Amino acid sequence: MAYKKLSELTTRGHTLNNKAKVMRMWDSINPSPDELISIDMI
């Protein structure tokens, strides 16, 4: 199986399945209103 970078993937005429392994995940929180900005992953 050949691996490609996500930036190299296209959807032209293909059905794609992406598989990724999340090594670390954390929340980015805005402390003022205590709201979630994003969930970041490596």
ChimeraX commands (.cxc) that place a marker at each C-alpha (Angstrom):
marker #1 position 0.00,0.00,0.00 radius 0.5
marker #1 position 1.36,3.42,-0.96 radius 0.5
marker #1 position 1.08,6.23,1.55 radius 0.5
marker #1 position 0.40,9.85,0.57 radius 0.5
marker #1 position 0.40,13.13,2.43 radius 0.5
marker #1 position -3.07,14.51,3.18 radius 0.5
marker #1 position -2.28,17.55,1.02 radius 0.5
marker #1 position -1.72,15.22,-1.99 radius 0.5
marker #1 position -5.14,13.54,-1.77 radius 0.5
marker #1 position -7.87,14.40,-4.24 radius 0.5
marker #1 position -11.46,13.18,-4.57 radius 0.5
marker #1 position -11.60,13.03,-8.37 radius 0.5
marker #1 position -13.22,9.75,-9.33 radius 0.5
marker #1 position -12.17,7.90,-6.18 radius 0.5
marker #1 position -13.74,6.77,-2.96 radius 0.5
marker #1 position -11.24,7.40,-0.19 radius 0.5
marker #1 position -10.85,5.99,3.28 radius 0.5
marker #1 position -8.40,7.77,5.55 radius 0.5
marker #1 position -6.95,6.08,8.60 radius 0.5
marker #1 position -5.00,8.05,11.19 radius 0.5
marker #1 position -3.50,7.33,14.57 radius 0.5
marker #1 position -3.96,10.06,17.18 radius 0.5
marker #1 position -0.95,10.13,19.47 radius 0.5
marker #1 position -2.02,13.05,21.64 radius 0.5
marker #1 position -5.20,15.14,21.93 radius 0.5
marker #1 position -5.91,18.30,23.95 radius 0.5
marker #1 position -8.50,21.08,24.19 radius 0.5
marker #1 position -7.71,24.72,23.45 radius 0.5
marker #1 position -9.83,26.79,25.84 radius 0.5
marker #1 position -10.47,30.53,25.89 radius 0.5
marker #1 position -10.10,31.31,29.63 radius 0.5
marker #1 position -12.28,34.45,29.71 radius 0.5
marker #1 position -15.67,32.96,28.87 radius 0.5
marker #1 position -14.34,29.41,29.49 radius 0.5
marker #1 position -15.31,28.24,26.00 radius 0.5
marker #1 position -13.77,25.59,23.78 radius 0.5
marker #1 position -11.82,27.03,20.82 radius 0.5
marker #1 position -10.69,23.77,19.21 radius 0.5
marker #1 position -9.56,20.22,19.80 radius 0.5
marker #1 position -5.97,19.75,18.64 radius 0.5
marker #1 position -4.35,16.44,17.75 radius 0.5
marker #1 position -0.94,15.06,16.83 radius 0.5
marker link #1:1,2 radius 0.2
marker link #1:2,3 radius 0.2
marker link #1:3,4 radius 0.2
marker link #1:4,5 radius 0.2
marker link #1:5,6 radius 0.2
marker link #1:6,7 radius 0.2
marker link #1:7,8 radius 0.2
marker link #1:8,9 radius 0.2
marker link #1:9,10 radius 0.2
marker link #1:10,11 radius 0.2
marker link #1:11,12 radius 0.2
marker link #1:12,13 radius 0.2
marker link #1:13,14 radius 0.2
marker link #1:14,15 radius 0.2
marker link #1:15,16 radius 0.2
marker link #1:16,17 radius 0.2
marker link #1:17,18 radius 0.2
marker link #1:18,19 radius 0.2
marker link #1:19,20 radius 0.2
marker link #1:20,21 radius 0.2
marker link #1:21,22 radius 0.2
marker link #1:22,23 radius 0.2
marker link #1:23,24 radius 0.2
marker link #1:24,25 radius 0.2
marker link #1:25,26 radius 0.2
marker link #1:26,27 radius 0.2
marker link #1:27,28 radius 0.2
marker link #1:28,29 radius 0.2
marker link #1:29,30 radius 0.2
marker link #1:30,31 radius 0.2
marker link #1:31,32 radius 0.2
marker link #1:32,33 radius 0.2
marker link #1:33,34 radius 0.2
marker link #1:34,35 radius 0.2
marker link #1:35,36 radius 0.2
marker link #1:36,37 radius 0.2
marker link #1:37,38 radius 0.2
marker link #1:38,39 radius 0.2
marker link #1:39,40 radius 0.2
marker link #1:40,41 radius 0.2
marker link #1:41,42 radius 0.2
view
